[in-house]
Every structure is written in structure tokens, then in C-alpha cells.
Amino acid sequence: MPGGTGEAERGEELIRALPAEVADRDRIDPVISRLMFEAMREAERDPVLRVRMGAMLAQYRELLIATVRAEQERGAVFTGAPADAIATLLGAVGDGLLLHALLDPDLDVQAALTALRALLAPRAKPPGL
């Protein structure tokens, strides 16, 4: 049954795949977070760093893809988009929320994560499909 407790818990695995700092502002290490963003900026100019960071992001995305695919197969996550596309969006959402949380101490990150949960939730199939 879509929306059941078990599915909510499995879908929650995807939210947990985002950096822990995003969900808990007290865990944000501003030095490490700023270093990460600075390294990303520098990677645009440094081809060696770009390759290394690209490989690291590719590994992270592969883990997210496997998690999304498994959750889709269980019926716990929206199946109307490919697992790799959802995984890419999740990675970007994590980075973006972290940046916003660093810059805006009043941002309601929990509300954003609640919205993300709703977007990831499986949809009822239209009648006749």
C-alpha cells in the first residue's frame, strides 16, 4: 500500500543519503563545508582536481542510483523518472541545501526536506494503467 509506514522508512533512506549536515544545522562544520565549495570552484580551473572531484562525485552518484533503484523496485519511491536522474537531483539538492543553510541561518531546512519526501513519494497509478 503506497504511503505505508514501511515505504516511508525506506524512502527516508534517500533523505539520509544527503549530507547529514543538511538535516541537522548543528552538525554543519562551516570550515569543511566552505572548503568543499571552494574545492568545487577551483575544480573549474584545475583539470587534475576536476578529474579527482568528478570521480568522487561519480562514486557518490552510483551509490545514490543504487539506492534509488532499490527503493523504486520496492515501490517506495516515485517511478516516473529514471533512477539516475533522481539520484543526480538528490545530490544537487544536498549540495544546494547545504549552501543555503550556510548562508541563511533562518532557513527552514526541515520544511524543504519534508517537501523532498513528498516529491519522492510513489504516486497512485491512474485508473486503467
N, C-alpha and C positions, 0 to 999 in steps of 0.2 A: 504494500500500500504506500504510494508516494507520500512523503511528508511525515512518515512514521519516525519514532524516536531513533531506531537503528539507522535509518537513512540520514537523519540529521547528524548523528555522531560520525558516520562515515564521511559526509560532506564536510564536517568540521576538520577532517584531516587535511583538506586542501587549504583551509584558512591557517592551520598550524604550519603548513609548508612555507607560508610567508615569514619573513624575518620576525622573530619573537618580539623584537623591539616595537614593531608596528602596533601590536595589540596592547602592549604594556609600556606606556610612556616612561615609567620609572626605570625600565631596563634599557632605554636608549643611551648608548655611550656616544655623546656628541663628537668626541675625538675620532673614534673608529668610524662612525657614520660619515663624518666630513672627509676623512681620509679616503673612504670608499668612493664618495662622489668626486673627489679631486682626482683619484686614480682613473675614474671613468673619463673625466675631461682630458686628462693627459694622454689617455689611450688614443684619442683622436689624432694626436700629433706624433706619437711614438709607435711605429709599426711593431716593434718587438712586444711592447706592453699590450698593444691591441690584440695580438695573437694569443698571448697568455690569458688576458682577461676574457677574450672571446671563447677560449677553450673552457675556462672556468664557468662562464655563463651557459655554455652548451651542456656541460655536465649537469648543472642545476636544472636546466630546462628538461633534460632527459628524465631526471627524477620526477619532475612535475608532470611530464607527459605520462609516465608510467602510472603515477597516482591518479591522474585524471581519467585515464583509460580504464583503470580498475574500478573506479567509482562509477563511471558510465556503464560498465558492464554489469555492475550490481544494481543499476537503476537509481543510484543515489545522487547523480549529477546530471545536469542538462545534457541531452544527447544531440541537440540540434546544431552543434558545431564540432569540428574535429578536435580531438584531444590535444593535438599540438598547438592549435590556435588558442584554445582556452589556457593551456599551460603558459604560452607566451604572454597572454594578457595577465595572468596571475603574477608572473614575475615582474612585469611592468607596474602592476598595481602595488605590489610590495615596495618596490623602489620609490614609486611616486608618493605613496602614503608616508613612507619614512621621511622623505624630503619635506613634505607638507607638515608633518609632526614636528620636525626640527625647526621649521620657520614660523609655525603658528602654534604657540603653546595652548591656545584656546580651542584648537580643532577637536571636534568630537570624532575621534578615530573609531570608537566603538560603533557609532551610528554608521560610519562608512563600511565597517566590517559586517554589520547587520545587513546592509544593502547588498554587499557582495554575496553573502549567504543566500539572499533571496534570488539574486541573478543566477547563482549556480544550481539552484533547486531544480529538480526534474519538473517538467511540465506535463499536464494531463494531455493525452492524445485526443485530437478532435474526433468526434464520432465518425465511424466509418473507416478509420485508418487502422 
